[in-house]
């Protein structure tokens, strides 16, 4: 088979590129690789079983409806409002209505899930506030109290939250 000049040039460039990739792999050697799994919202959570159950329900609902992951951030001595003001978290569960933050889930009475600006204004989170407002319309104090009782009774918060969301066909 006779190669034409453009074909020979193309194969030479491919061989050079493969050689460079191989050389780079040998020089760098094995190392850690970190995958990017997309945007995350950081939610401040106290050690209270009720907040942990509420967080698991919010986290699972947001993931199922929007694809956005959440990360539970222990408050470690800060109040939820202090953690929000220090930008340690994007959302937090608060008792009472803070004027400076936007409530997204308020139907359960207290605690409220309030948000800082990032989840409300960042384009990668545009679906999250809508999903949480939809969840707010579905929830009642009785539903949340039943979830909290299950967790206090020994059921893992994530399992109890998943069962509740599936039982009501919300996910």
BELDA-V366997 format. One record per residue. N is the residue number from 1. RES is the residue in one letter. PHI is phi in whole degrees, -180 to 180 (999 if undefined). D_FIRST is the distance of its C-alpha to the first C-alpha in Angstrom with 1 decimal. Layout:
n=(N	N)
res=(RES	RES)
phi=(PHI	PHI)
d_first=(D_FIRST	D_FIRST)
This chain:
n=(1	2	3	4	5	6	7	8	9	10	11	12	13	14	15	16	17	18	19	20	21	22	23	24	25	26	27	28	29	30	31	32	33	34	35	36	37	38	39	40	41	42	43	44	45	46	47	48	49	50	51	52	53	54	55	56	57	58	59	60	61	62	63	64	65	66	67	68	69	70	71	72	73	74	75	76	77	78	79	80	81	82	83	84	85	86	87	88	89	90	91	92	93	94	95	96	97	98	99	100	101	102	103	104	105	106	107	108	109	110	111	112	113	114	115	116	117	118	119	120	121	122	123	124	125	126	127	128	129	130	131	132	133	134	135	136	137	138	139	140	141	142	143	144	145	146	147	148	149	150	151	152	153	154	155	156	157	158	159	160	161	162	163	164	165	166	167	168	169	170	171)
res=(X	X	X	X	X	X	X	X	X	X	X	X	X	X	X	X	X	X	X	X	X	X	X	X	X	X	X	X	X	X	X	X	X	X	X	X	X	X	X	X	X	X	X	X	X	X	X	X	X	X	X	X	X	X	X	X	X	X	X	X	X	X	X	X	X	X	X	X	X	X	X	X	X	X	X	X	X	X	X	X	X	X	X	X	X	X	X	X	X	X	X	X	X	X	X	X	X	X	X	X	X	X	X	X	X	X	X	X	X	X	X	X	X	X	X	X	X	X	X	X	X	X	X	X	X	X	X	X	X	X	X	X	X	X	X	X	X	X	X	X	X	X	X	X	X	X	X	X	X	X	X	X	X	X	X	X	X	X	X	X	X	X	X	X	X	X	X	X	X	X	X)
phi=(999	-97	-92	-84	-59	-63	-66	-63	-64	-61	-67	-66	-66	-63	-63	-64	-62	-63	-64	-65	-64	-63	-64	-64	-63	-70	-70	-79	68	-70	-158	-77	-121	-115	-90	-101	-106	100	-70	-133	-110	-100	-117	-74	-132	-81	-76	-65	-60	-65	-68	-65	-65	-62	-59	-61	-67	-62	-60	-65	-62	-63	-63	-68	-89	-125	84	-88	-84	-120	-127	-78	-112	-62	-74	47	93	-78	-76	-57	-68	-63	-62	-67	-65	-82	62	-77	-136	-95	-141	-158	-93	-126	-110	95	-105	-78	-71	-87	-123	-93	-72	-111	-127	-127	-66	-84	89	-130	-77	-98	-96	-113	-124	-82	-70	-54	-67	-87	-112	-74	-60	-73	-116	-59	-86	-68	-58	-61	-64	-68	-68	-67	-61	-58	-71	-89	-79	-140	-59	-66	-64	-64	-63	-62	-64	-63	-63	-62	-68	-64	-78	114	-74	-59	-56	-66	-67	-64	-65	-62	-62	-64	-63	-75	-61	-86	61	-90	-131)
d_first=(0.0	3.7	6.5	9.7	13.0	14.4	11.6	11.7	15.4	15.7	14.0	16.2	19.2	18.7	18.5	21.6	23.4	22.9	24.1	27.1	28.1	28.0	30.1	32.5	32.9	33.7	36.1	37.9	38.0	39.5	42.0	43.9	42.3	44.5	43.7	45.2	46.9	48.3	51.7	54.8	58.5	61.0	64.2	67.3	68.8	72.1	72.7	74.7	73.5	74.1	71.8	69.2	69.3	69.3	66.3	64.3	65.1	64.1	60.9	59.7	60.6	58.8	55.7	55.6	56.4	54.5	52.0	53.7	54.6	58.1	59.2	62.8	64.4	67.6	70.3	71.6	75.0	74.1	75.5	72.9	74.0	73.7	70.2	69.3	71.0	69.2	65.8	65.3	64.7	63.7	66.0	69.0	71.8	75.1	78.6	80.3	78.8	77.4	77.6	74.6	72.0	70.8	71.6	68.8	70.4	74.1	75.2	76.0	78.8	78.2	75.9	74.0	70.3	70.1	67.2	66.7	64.8	61.2	60.6	62.4	60.6	57.1	54.5	52.7	56.0	57.0	57.1	59.2	62.6	62.4	61.6	64.4	66.8	65.9	66.6	69.9	70.8	70.2	72.0	75.7	77.9	78.5	74.8	74.2	77.3	76.2	72.9	74.8	77.2	74.3	72.9	76.3	76.7	73.7	70.7	67.7	67.5	63.8	64.5	67.7	66.0	63.1	65.5	67.7	64.9	63.5	67.0	67.6	64.1	63.4	60.0)
